[in-house]
């Protein structure tokens, strides 16, 4: 529920700025019967749309409940993915003011990052295993703050990109 709400707010903010947005989903339903099938469908949709960029919004978890804060991941060998991740991570850190601000992190094992043909970031807006952050993430005001930060990071990145394709969240 939280991921979809943040994604829909992000879409609203981006469209208000004139960005074309294609969503992989607009209702809280999987695109396939299994998680693997769902991920494959998302990758297929993103690759078929050939967007300037794609952002997949998630919530994090960790066995230590004190761990908190937003984290943005990009594919290890993607310079543009790294640039987008840096812009989004910076906006999240500035606007959400986490106790321990993080830096964007490279990853070569996440399915979406490995299989996407374009620029893709996975944005973990917080840790549901952290009680304080879970409470914040459940509230619409904080969801909108997350969405605004993601939007601002995307807009900052788009200023550096010259390509005539719709952005995708």
PyMOL commands that set and color helices and strands:
alter all, ss='L'
color gray80, all
select helices_A, chain A and resi 2-16+35-49+79-96+111-115+131-137+140-158
alter helices_A, ss='H'
color red, helices_A
select strands_A, chain A and resi 21-22+54-60+71-75+105-107+120-127+167-168
alter strands_A, ss='S'
color yellow, strands_A
deselect
rebuild
show_as cartoon
